């Protein structure tokens, strides 16, 4: 029988230090009202100076494994989506593998910025369908505070740090559960509207985030709605069939505009951006874990993930829980 993959557990981690919008007022010329009205963000979590992306990824991974009641030896693959690795190499994934004691197997990072978790989920899903993995850890982890210009009020108020994870497991193909389809896209012609002004082979450092917000907003709503529609068409479903939309948590205006374009009630959208800001590849698994653990998303629910990030990259994934 054909094999498909199913999400069996979730986990997440947010650093202890919280910076509210009132804290941001002390750093740059801004206000709580200005930040909240334009982004929906009330606070963000900031990692400690000695806390790395892999440190956060490890905690999220352990939480996901604990929820699934599995041990490290039960994992045969790790894919980490991150834009902020500990080092240029080796990957965050191999550090996670070593730290939690996962046996020799597949371990690597992927970089698609805010769409990274969906890219990683798609890759793992295909590994499982091909019979090359049985149980994989998919992690989105970011220390975005490390690439912020803390004097740029247009970007430093938007981003935060954190990690989220899921365990993906092979099962006999069953149309009633599992990852139903994934849809990935990129357009390098739009790379100059959201980027960092540095890099290993150019400036020799990571650089800082530069964003042309209006341009990003203009493309984000149309592209993410298109990715959602692609998933629905692929599976011969309609918007009203979706139980939950779990979007990239970047900006409440983008989330609301996308839901409106899809004619999807906000009651069916998971929103956590107010609590942790834009955590790039970590934002979807963070929101997903919160929705699972609070009991909002239940077994049998149809869940649609969607995101857009620098590149531009964007995509969607549809799963039956």
N, C-alpha and C positions, 0 to 999 in steps of 0.2 A: 504493500500500500504506500502511496505517496506520503511524504513527510511535510509537515508545516511547523511553524514555531509559535509558541504561546508565552506571553508574559506571565510568570508565576509569582513574582514578588517585586517590591519596590523598596527603595531606601533613599535617604537624603541627609545632608548636613549643611548647616549654616554656622559661620563663625560666631563666637560669643559677642564680639564687639558690634554694637549697633550705632549707626550714625543716622540721626533723624534729620529732617529738613531744617530744623532749628539749629542743629549742629553745622549744617552746610552754610547757614547764614553768617556764621562766624569766619568762614574761609573765603567765600566769594560773594560778589554783589548779587544776591538772590533773596528769595523769601519762600517760606513754606507754601503760601498761597500760589505763587508763581510756579513752583515745581509741581505741586499737586494738580493744579488746573491743566497743565500742559502734558503731564505724564501719568498722573494717578499714583505716583510714588509718594509714600510717607516716610520710609526709612530704607536703609540698605545695611547689609552685614559686611564688615571689613575684616579680612584675615590679619592675624598678627604678622609682624615682620618676619619672624622665624617659621611661619606656617606656609607650607608650599601647596601647590595644586594637588600633588600626590597625597599629601596628608589628608586633605579634605576628601579626595576620591576614595581613599582607604576606608574612612568612616562610613561614607555612603554605601560602599560595597558591602561592608560587614553588616550594616543594617538590613540591606536587601537579602543577604544570605541567611541572616537570622530569621527574617520573616518567612522565608521559604523552608526553613529548618534543614538547610544543607551545609556541608562543610567545604572548605577550599578544595579538597580532593575531588569534589563533584563537579568542579568547573574545568572546562577544557579550552576556553577561549576568553580573552579580555580585549575589548575595544574601548578606548577612551577618546571622547571628542573633547578637544581643548584647543584654545588659541594661546594659552598662557602656560606652556609646559615648564617644569622645573628647570630643565636644561635644554639646549639645542638637541642634544642626544645624551643618554638613551631616552626612550619614550617614558611617559608617565605610566603607561600600561605595564611595562616590565617592572617598574618600581612597585606598583600595586601587587603584581604577581608575586614578587619576592617577599613583600611585607606581610601579606596575608597567607602565604604558603600555598599558592596554587601550583600544581605540578607543571612540568614542562609542557608547553602547548602554544597555541596562537596568542600573541599579545602585541598590540600596536596601537598607535594614536592616529586619528584622522583630524583634519583641519578644514572645517567648512563654516567657521565662526558660529553665528547663532543658529544655523541650520544643522550644526554638527551632530546633535543627538539623533535627528531623523536620518542623516547619512549613516551614522554608526548602526542604528537599528536596522536599516535596509541591508547593510553589508552583512551583519550577523544573521539576519533572516535568510539571506541567500546562501551563506555558509551552511546553515542548518538544513535548508532544502536540498542542498547538494550532498548531504550526508557527511560533511567534513567536521561538523561540530554537533555535540549533543546538548550542551548546556553552557551558555555564555553570559558573562557579565558585560553589560553595556553601561558606560558611565559618561556623564557630562560633567566636567569639573573646570572651574575657572577662578583665577585670581585677577579679575579685571582691574582691581585697584592698582595693580602693578604697571599698567599701561595707560593710566589716566594722567592727563595734564591737570593738576589740581588748581590751576589758575584759569582754566577754561570752563566757565560756568555753563556752557551749552552741553558739555559732555560729562563733567565730573559728578553732576548731581543725578545722573541717570543709571550708573552702573554699580554693581556690587559683586561680592564673592560668594561661592558656594559650590555644592556638588549634589548630583542626584544619580541614582542607579536603578537599573532593572535587571532581573535575571530572566533570560530567554531560554526556553527549553523545547527540545524536539518532541513532537507528538504525531501520532497517526493523523493524516489529513482529515479534518472535520470542519465543514463549512460553517459550523455553529460557533467556532471559537478560534482564537489565534490571530496572527498577522494576516490580514486579507490581501493587502497590497501596499506598496510604497512607491512614491513618485518623487524623483530628484531632478533638480534643474540648476543651471548656472548661466550667467551672462556676464562675461568678463568685460564687455563694453561699458558696464555700469560700475566698474571697480573703483572709480575715482570719487564716488559720492559717500563712501564709508570705508575708511582704511586707517592704517597706522603710518606715521611719517618716518618709519625706520625699519630696519631689517638686517639680518645677519650678513647678507652679501652686498648690502648697500651702505648703510651707515655704521654697521657693526654693533648696533644695539636694537632693542625691541621697538623703540619709538613710542609715540602716544596716539590715542584714537583721535581721528579727525572725521567729523560727520557733517554733511550737508542735510540737515534735518528735513527741510521741505521736500527735497528730491527723494529722500528715502521714504517719507510718508506717501508721496504720490505713487511710487512704484509698489510699496509694500502691500497696500490694500488690494490692488488688482492682481498682483502676482500670487499672493497667498490665497485669495478667493479662487483663482484659476487652479491652483494645486488641489484645493478642496474639491472642486468640481470634477477634476480628473479622477480623484479617488472614488467619488460617487458614481461617475459614469462607468469606470472600470468594473464596479461591483453591482451595477444596475440598481442603484439606490437613489433616494431623494433626501433632501436636507432634513425633512421631518423624520427620517429614519434614524438620524444621529441622536444618541442619548446625551453625549458630551463632546464638546470641542475643547481640546487642551492646546491653546496657542502658545507660541513663544511670548514670554512675558517681557515685552520691551516698553510698551506705551499703551495706556488705557484707550487713548483716542484711536490708535491703530486697531486694537482688539475690537472696540465697539464699531468702528467703521467696517471692518471685515465681516462681523456678525450681521450688521445691517445689510451689507451687499449680498449676503447669503440668505437673508430673511430668516436668520436663526435667532431666537430669543436669547437675551443675555442670561436668562435663568439656566440655560443649557451650556454656558461657557464657564470654564474654570479660570478664575482670576486671582492671582497671588502677587501681582506686580507691586501692590501697595506695601507689601511686607519685606521685599528683598530687591526691588529694582530689577534692572536688566542684568542677568547673570549669564548671558550668552548661551553657550551649549548646555549649561546647567539648568536653565529656566524651565524647560518642559518637564524633565524628570522631577524637579523640585515641586512644581505645581501638581504633577501626576501623583507623586507620593502623598502629598497633603490630602488630595481628593480621595485616594484609596484609604488612607488611615482614618479619615474622618467619616468614612462610610458613604460618601456621596456617590462615588463610582463603585458599582457592585458587579458581581459575576453575571454575565449575560449581556451587560451593557455594550453598546456600540460606541467606540471612542475614536475620535479623529484628532490626530496631531498635525499641527502646521507651523511653519516657521519661515523667516527670511533673515538673511545675514549678509555681511560684507562679501563682495565678490562680483556682482551679487549672487548669492546662492539662495535657493528656496526649495520647499518640498512639503510633502504630506505623507502620512501613514495612517492606515485604517486598521483597527483591531477590535475583535470581539473578545470581551473579557471572560 
